């Protein structure tokens, strides 16, 4: 995986794996657990800054696509999608800093339970 911020380190890859095992941070905020997702790099001033500034989002919250539900039903069930209504998404689930804090807290708790 090559990007403007370089290839992920072993630590980054471990983060990505744990995030995907934990599931979408927006769904978790809604009380929906285990919904797998994509690694989403948070942007600051329109740029990715590191692989550690990432959160897990399901396909609806990340890309505005649901495999089964129409957009209308997905919105009703899961709330706004980052890809479709960025402001509404952040109003509901938090800004980048809030989302990153939430993701890091989830990962900290997961790692504690593994050790």
C-alpha positions in Angstrom: 0.0 0.0 0.0 1.9 3.1 -1.3 0.6 6.5 -0.5 1.6 10.1 -0.1 2.5 9.3 3.5 4.5 6.3 2.7 3.9 2.6 3.2 2.4 1.5 6.6 4.7 0.2 9.2 4.1 -3.1 11.1 2.5 -0.9 13.9 0.2 0.7 11.3 -0.8 -2.6 9.8 -1.6 -3.9 13.3 -3.8 -0.8 13.9 -5.7 -1.4 10.6 -6.3 -5.1 11.6 -7.6 -4.2 15.0 -9.8 -1.4 13.6 -11.4 -3.8 11.1 -11.9 -6.4 13.7 -13.6 -3.8 16.0 -15.8 -2.4 13.3 -17.2 1.0 12.2 -16.9 3.7 14.8 -20.1 5.4 13.7 -22.1 2.2 13.9 -20.6 1.6 17.4 -21.8 5.1 18.4 -25.3 3.9 17.3 -25.0 0.7 19.4 -24.4 -1.5 16.3 -21.4 -3.7 16.9 -19.3 -5.8 14.5 -20.2 -3.9 11.3 -16.9 -4.3 9.4 -15.4 -1.4 7.6 -12.7 0.3 5.6 -9.7 2.2 6.9 -10.4 5.8 6.5 -7.5 8.3 6.7 -8.6 11.5 8.3 -7.7 14.7 6.4 -6.3 17.9 7.9 -6.1 20.8 5.5 -7.1 18.4 2.8 -4.2 16.1 3.3 -3.5 12.7 5.0 -1.0 13.2 7.8 -0.3 9.6 9.0 -1.5 6.1 9.1 -2.1 6.6 12.8 -4.8 9.2 12.0 -7.3 6.7 10.8 -10.7 5.4 11.8 -12.8 2.4 10.7 -16.0 3.2 8.7 -18.4 0.8 7.1 -19.2 1.1 3.4 -22.3 3.2 4.2 -20.5 5.7 6.5 -17.3 5.8 4.4 -18.5 5.6 0.8 -22.3 6.1 0.9 -23.1 2.7 -0.3 -25.0 -0.2 1.3 -25.1 -3.7 -0.2 -28.7 -4.3 0.6 -30.5 -1.1 1.6 -31.4 1.9 -0.5 -29.8 5.2 0.3 -33.0 6.3 2.0 -33.2 3.2 4.2 -29.5 3.2 5.0 -29.7 6.8 6.1 -32.8 6.1 8.3 -31.0 3.1 9.9 -27.4 4.3 10.1 -27.6 8.1 9.9 -25.6 10.3 7.5 -22.7 9.1 5.3 -19.4 11.0 5.2 -19.4 10.6 1.4 -22.8 12.1 1.0 -23.3 14.7 3.7 -20.0 15.6 5.3 -21.3 18.3 7.6 -24.3 16.3 8.7 -22.0 13.3 9.3 -19.7 15.3 11.5 -22.6 17.0 13.4 -23.9 13.5 14.3 -20.7 11.6 14.9 -18.1 14.2 15.8 -15.3 16.1 14.1 -12.0 14.4 13.1 -10.5 14.9 16.6 -13.6 13.3 18.3 -13.6 10.4 15.8 -9.9 9.8 16.2 -10.2 9.9 20.0 -13.1 7.5 19.9 -11.2 5.1 17.6 -8.1 5.2 19.7 -10.1 4.6 22.9 -11.7 1.5 21.3 -8.3 0.2 20.2 -6.8 0.8 23.7 -9.6 -1.2 25.3 -9.3 -4.0 22.7 -5.5 -4.2 23.2 -6.0 -4.3 27.0 -8.4 -7.2 26.7 -5.9 -9.1 24.5 -3.0 -8.8 26.9 
